[in-house]
Amino acid sequence: MSKTDNELNHLAIIMDGNGRWAKKRHKPRFVGHREGMDNVERITLAANKLGIKVLTLYAFSTENWARPKEEVAYLMNLPVRFFDKYMPTLMENNVKVNIMGYLDELPEKTYKIVQRAMSETAHNTGLILNFAFNYGSRREITTAMKELGGMIEAGTLKSEEITEKMISQHLMTKNFGKYQDPDLLIRTSGEQRISNFLLWQLAYSELAFSDKNWPDFDEDDLRKFVNDFKHRNRRFGKV
Ligand SMILES: Cc1cc(N2CCCCCC2)n2ncc(-c3ccc(F)cc3)c2n1
């Protein structure tokens, strides 16, 4: 009996290599970030065409605040540039935007544009473009533990009642229902690290790595990785 193809519903990408892309071209880092931003749109439309339901992109981690303040300021303005340039295309392609992270810590201008993008696309029913923005998985899990601990202290939960499903429902991906956990994680630039990204959700995900820097990762690359995933023998922890 032929093995049925794996369905790829949730794709996660660590979009690495933007600074290296710029350095190879003797350009400042922000040029790599800007090119990387434009590639977000290309890959979003390509993923939508491939029938992917959720595309989660690691845009800014809780550790990124340690970067030079000029670079952080530029990165905090990228959502403004992105939606100014691409909101019409996102609407034309029925893309729904979600941003997960500690958004209340963002600069007001950034906070307002991401909230507006989520509300303007709330009724779209196509691909969910989910940006991890000021996100960190260990902090996400710690926050979930505090919420559950509070329920125990309030007497509304007993520790023995805690289940894996309950923990999932206290994570930032809880609204993605059966698509909470990525089927595939791709990381670009040749680095092979998880970097505090979706640690709980990636428990049974397939991992794939591209040597290309993010701005060079194109639709053909995405199709090849998706096709390779569909023919993998997924285990989900079993033999
Ligand atoms: C911080 C950051 C960096 C960023 N880069 C481009 C992609 C590679 C990663 C580094 C630089 N991009 N690209 C798009 C966004 C974005 C984020 C939220 C949002 F609602 C809309 C767009 C973005 N945000």
The ligand as an ORCA input file, in Angstrom:
! r2SCAN-3c Opt
* xyz 0 1
  C      10.762     42.738     13.415
  C      10.482     42.358     11.994
  C      11.550     42.010     11.145
  C      11.273     41.673      9.841
  N      12.323     41.302      9.027
  C      12.151     40.747      7.698
  C      11.966     39.264      7.773
  C      13.198     38.570      8.311
  C      13.393     38.830      9.767
  C      14.136     40.034     10.105
  C      13.672     41.316      9.531
  N       9.970     41.704      9.418
  N       9.420     41.409      8.219
  C       8.086     41.550      8.342
  C       7.774     41.928      9.628
  C       6.442     42.129     10.188
  C       6.216     41.849     11.526
  C       4.954     41.992     12.062
  C       3.938     42.431     11.244
  F       2.696     42.558     11.759
  C       4.150     42.733      9.919
  C       5.415     42.583      9.384
  C       8.974     42.029     10.304
  N       9.194     42.368     11.582
*
